[in-house]
Amino acid sequence: MPQRNRLSEQLTLVLAAVASVAYLGGGIALIASSQSFVIFPPPGPLRYGMAALLIWYGGSRAFRAYYMYKDRDRD
């Protein structure tokens, strides 16, 4: 049974890291993208606020994933 538990821990860690990179990348892409993308809001406070929120959330998820990785090594 411990092997199955390790697999789920490892999968959770990988998904947490991928999600944090996705949020960080989404925020950076929102700032760096041109105005040609119609689905994004026009440049202004809303767009940059959404980008800052995505970057902040991605950073906090990366921080949690790092500490999950660090705690996993202690066991």
C-alpha positions in Angstrom: 0.0 0.0 0.0 2.8 2.6 0.6 3.8 2.4 -3.1 0.3 3.6 -4.1 0.4 6.4 -1.6 3.8 7.5 -3.0 2.4 7.6 -6.5 -0.5 9.8 -5.5 1.8 12.1 -3.7 4.1 12.4 -6.7 1.2 13.0 -9.0 -0.2 15.7 -6.8 3.2 17.4 -6.6 3.6 17.3 -10.4 0.1 18.7 -11.0 0.7 21.5 -8.4 3.9 22.5 -10.2 2.3 22.4 -13.6 -0.6 24.5 -12.4 1.7 27.1 -10.9 3.6 27.3 -14.2 0.4 27.6 -16.1 -0.9 30.5 -13.9 2.4 32.3 -14.1 2.6 31.9 -17.8 -1.0 33.0 -18.3 -0.3 36.2 -16.3 2.9 36.9 -18.3 1.2 36.2 -21.6 -1.7 38.5 -20.6 0.8 41.4 -20.1 3.0 40.6 -23.1 0.3 39.7 -25.7 -0.6 42.2 -28.3 -4.0 43.7 -28.8 -4.8 41.4 -31.7 -6.3 38.8 -29.3 -9.9 39.6 -29.1 -10.6 37.3 -26.1 -8.4 39.3 -23.8 -9.6 42.6 -22.3 -8.2 45.8 -23.8 -5.0 47.2 -22.3 -5.7 49.1 -19.1 -6.1 48.6 -15.4 -8.4 45.6 -15.7 -6.0 43.7 -18.0 -2.9 44.4 -15.8 -4.9 43.8 -12.6 -5.9 40.4 -14.0 -2.4 39.6 -15.0 -1.0 40.6 -11.6 -3.6 38.4 -9.9 -2.6 35.5 -12.1 1.1 36.0 -11.4 0.5 36.3 -7.7 -1.7 33.2 -7.6 0.8 31.2 -9.7 3.6 32.3 -7.4 1.7 31.2 -4.3 0.9 27.8 -5.8 4.6 27.5 -6.7 5.5 28.3 -3.1 3.1 25.6 -1.8 4.4 23.1 -4.4 8.0 23.8 -3.3 7.1 23.1 0.3 5.2 20.0 -0.6 8.3 18.8 -2.4 10.5 19.7 0.6 8.2 18.0 3.1 8.1 14.9 0.9 11.9 14.5 1.1 11.8 14.4 4.9 9.7 11.2 5.0 
